[in-house]
Amino acid sequence: MRALIVARQKTPPPMEMFPILVGGFHQWRDQYRDRMEHFSFFAGGSGGCGIVTVDNEMELHKLVATWPLTPFSDMQVEILVDGDEALQFLTELIQSQTAQMA
């Protein structure tokens, strides 16, 4: 399963926690590096995003829940479907519905 994860800062973490959070971020990144096909920060420091490949929903949940900045972020998780496959399905669906109306 592939998913797009978008994180935007909701509240700033306390400055005294920042070194611990950044250290945890490095550990988290190393732990999940092999699952990440894409990893980016947004210019300006307001958050970032990634595309991950995981085996199941629980693995996705663990990945999001263990990110050290999750408590300070608005998280959006979207399951991704291959665009060409989805477009082909949509085309076939429309053709099928059109044929039923004739």
C-alpha positions in Angstrom: 0.0 0.0 0.0 1.3 3.4 -0.9 0.3 6.5 1.0 0.9 10.3 0.8 1.5 11.8 4.2 1.3 15.6 4.6 2.3 17.2 7.9 1.7 20.9 8.7 2.7 22.6 11.9 -0.3 23.1 14.1 1.5 24.4 17.2 5.2 25.0 17.6 7.0 22.7 20.0 8.6 24.2 23.1 12.1 25.4 22.2 13.6 23.4 25.1 12.2 20.2 23.4 13.5 21.0 20.0 16.9 19.2 20.2 15.2 16.0 21.5 12.5 16.2 18.8 15.1 16.7 16.1 17.1 13.8 17.4 14.0 11.6 17.4 13.2 12.8 13.9 16.6 11.5 12.7 16.0 8.1 14.4 12.5 7.9 12.9 13.8 8.8 9.4 16.5 6.1 9.7 13.9 3.5 10.9 11.5 4.2 8.0 14.0 5.3 5.2 13.5 2.0 3.3 9.7 2.6 3.3 9.9 6.2 1.9 9.9 6.7 -1.8 9.7 10.5 -1.3 10.6 12.7 1.6 10.4 16.6 1.5 10.2 19.6 3.7 8.0 22.6 2.5 10.0 25.7 1.8 9.5 28.1 4.7 9.5 25.4 7.3 5.7 25.0 7.6 5.8 21.2 7.3 6.5 18.5 4.8 5.4 15.4 3.0 6.4 11.9 2.0 5.2 9.0 0.0 5.6 5.7 1.8 5.0 2.0 0.9 3.9 -0.1 3.7 2.5 -3.7 4.1 -0.8 -2.8 5.9 -2.8 -0.2 7.7 -1.2 -0.9 11.1 2.3 -0.3 9.7 1.1 3.0 8.3 -0.5 3.9 11.7 2.8 3.1 13.5 4.8 5.2 11.0 2.6 8.2 11.6 2.1 7.7 15.3 5.8 7.4 16.1 6.9 10.5 14.2 8.1 12.8 17.1 6.3 15.9 15.7 2.9 14.3 15.3 1.5 15.9 18.5 2.5 19.3 17.1 1.2 18.7 13.6 -2.0 18.4 11.5 -1.5 15.1 9.7 -3.2 14.1 6.5 -2.9 10.6 5.2 -4.1 9.7 1.7 -3.9 6.1 0.3 -2.6 6.3 -3.3 -3.8 4.4 -6.3 -1.8 4.1 -9.5 -3.0 6.9 -11.7 -2.9 4.9 -15.0 -4.9 2.0 -13.4 -7.4 4.4 -11.9 -7.8 6.2 -15.2 -8.4 2.9 -17.0 -11.0 1.9 -14.5 -12.8 5.2 -14.8 -12.8 4.8 -18.6 -14.2 1.3 -18.4 -16.8 2.4 -15.8 -18.1 5.2 -18.0 -18.2 2.9 -21.1 -20.1 0.3 -19.1 -22.6 2.9 -17.8 -23.0 4.4 -21.3 -23.7 1.0 -22.8 -26.4 0.3 -20.1 -28.2 3.6 -21.0 -28.3 2.7 -24.7 
